[in-house]
């Protein structure tokens, strides 16, 4: 019995040493703010497969709350949302000291120059018009922004 316990203790010490030597990789979090369920599901699946922790918010009010509680490394934000527009979400997140430094990439159907300029002036890091960029390109841009 003593031999078994000492073997177990030795194994635990070895495991402890090995776990202390491992580099702990922090999983990057992405908040996807999108009310179109098909698109939000596809984006979530792609980011999950790439090793990110994702959360989806389907409206502007929830997005503001989720940005504070989830504290993502980056936010992918649609502009046309229920309850609060993406512009309102962008303003609120950038005005809050806790969330102001979170980079935001806008992915929207709004493609007018005035919409793009407004989003960038409010603090968006980048802007993609959904119809002009394939999902894989958007995913790659977001991944590049988080590395």
Buried (B, 14 or more C-beta within 10 A) or exposed (E): EEEEEEEEEEEEEEEEEEEEEEEEEEEBBBBBBBBBEEBBEBBBEBBEEBEBBBBBBBBBBBBBEBBEEBEBBBBBBBBBBEBBBBBBBBBBBBEEEEBEEBBBBBBBEBEEEEBBEBBBEBBBBBBBBBEEEEBEEBBEBBBEBBE
